[in-house]
Amino acid sequence: MTTPSDTWAAAAAAAATPVAAEDTSCAAGARTDADPARPAHADLAAHLLRLGDDALVLGQRLCQWITRAPTIEEDLALSNIALDLIGHARTLLTRSGQLDGTGRTEDDLAFTRSARQFTNALLTELPNEDFAVTVARQLVYTHYAVLHYEALAGCADAELAAFGARAAKEVAFHRLHADRWTRRLGRGTPESTRRMQRGLERVWPYTGELFDEDDVSRRLAASGTVPSPAPLRGEWEQRVSDVVTDAGLTVPAASWSAKGGRSGLHTEEFGPLIDELQSVHRQFPGGTW
Amino acid sequence: MPAERVAAPGAHDELLAHFDALIAEGATIETRDWMPDGYRRMLIRQIAQHAHSEIIGMQPEGAWLTRAPSLHRKSVLIAKVQDEAGHGLYLYSAAETLGVDRADLLEALHQGQQRASATFNHPALTWADTGAIAWLTDGAAVINQAPLCRTSYGPYARAMRRVCQEEAFHVRQGYDLMRALCEGTPDQKEMAQDAVNRWWLPAVALMFGPPDTEAGGADARTAALGAAVSRRAMAWGIKRHTNDELRQRFVDSCVPQAERLGLTLPDPAIRWNEERGHYDFTPVDWDTYREALGDDTHWARQRIAHRRAAHDDGAWVREAAAAYAARADAGASPAGAAAGERTGTGGRDGTRSGVAAPQRTEEHT
């Protein structure tokens, strides 16, 4: 009988084998978790929680723009994007709660966890700052999310695959929105060029975390359940660089890389965001909505 | 071209007769039809006020987007606020067919020369306010606006058909939100009642405008004045009912809904009048609302300040977009995405300048 640690070590070793970026399809998910105390789908649940938290937190940040956007069209566009993101979060959190053995609902996960229990990437919680920072954050996130959801569309879990296919199509529109604004601001006025470049510099160090691997993602990739995000990085970088260059801007140089979100170590700005998100829900214990 | 028709000597009576005939037969007036200056001005004023109300009306609910207590309610509220932005856009576009520019209308709002509905100069203090606003304020809006789907000016009527469909949905969502609170904990129900206590009278009074009949509580002079304005708007087919008729319709629809929710509408005079076949209610004391109608209240100032801050903060973005579009027009920018954007903007500009000309001619005639 193999012990969990044996299985995980094998999975990690398998995951260390480089995977071609194009090879994003997943084989039928073989179970790797032999620990009877560990829920059968704990890794997948943790993974979906990360993706769900990314969508929820970014959606929450975009909600802060609504009624404050530069044009009414942008109020409309940003609310449209936020609505899609909250929709993705609902699907992902619901599925995570089903798989993790706790039976928690989307609202249990969104409104009753502490800030430390959220596992979104730090990128998604960065404050909106000016419109250029928001566009830069959208640019790097949407290019990542489309690739990631397209990969998810090929996975063995039919429900998850269907979600990935739908989400990839929706985020492709968000990506178009971000691409166009990057070009407009990059090639607009000297001020907008300066701000857009600054926006890119601001978010760039937070992009690495999106592609980081850890034990969870390695095990999932090794078992063929869900592809690792790491191999997507090359294509992501190429695509983002094309847009940035086309906008007359400079791709920021690789420098330091922020980490921590996936393990619940967030920025100081994150606590107030979660407090605000949960304030009404927590004010009415036992409330139904 | 309408401009030429206006300029033709002695043609005015003929044009007016044609316009009156179109109104009489219930046909719509379209952008390129000649129209009396007063008709155009009344429409611009009304459509702009309506558009401003949509945009300013996003604020009280928008403030709760980040605090919605479930992800379902959050999605519903985002969709609603998004709809309001969309309504603002339809309506500003309808106004632009009359020869005005959205930027000028927004500037007039920011400068206090034009106003949004004073209903929104009340604060949304709790989560339940988002439900009360959707149920009561949007409910009032639907009753007020449903007849506008048949208003005589075609672009306005068509915009209103889309607006009303969506507003009717908001009312149901608002009612559903209130129902959930009323079926929840005592604290939730108390929050719902408190919100209704604060939003009922603004909806009854401000969403329908001042009383324009003596039966509605206006004194003889005000009623005469109100009736004269309403008569003119009705003669032109812009308006179909008096303020007080619509107000009564609203009260009649809300009372049974409130009973089903188990909420008390804050007006002890509400009771069924068998003889009239309507609910009686306390006549609107318009003086109560003088203050809310002015610019000098905390919330009136706050709503405009919020709007202006967004507008000012976004100025560099709009300048960048304009510079980019201008460069794309000059062919200096890469094609692709820019080409699609250029087509859209060019179409709108073309329409705008096309209808601006007749108005200028009219003013000079």
Interface residues (C-beta under 8 A of the other chain):
Chain A: L56 Q60 C63 Q64 I66 T67 R68 A69 P70 T71 I72 E73 E74 D75 L76 S79 N80 A82 L83 I86 G87 A89 R90 L93 E106 D107 A110 F111 D130 F131 L176 D179 R180 R183 R184 L185 R187 G188 T189 E191 S192 R195 D246 E276 L277 S279 V280 H281 F284 P285 G286 G287 T288 W289
Chain B: I55 M58 Q59 G62 A63 W64 L65 T66 R67 A68 P69 S70 L71 H72 R73 K74 S75 I78 A79 V81 Q82 A85 G86 G88 L89 Y92 W127 A180 E183 G184 T185 D187 Q188 M191 H306 A309 A310 D313 G314 A315 W316 V317 R318 E319 A320 A321 A323 Y324 R327 S333 P334 A337 A338 E341
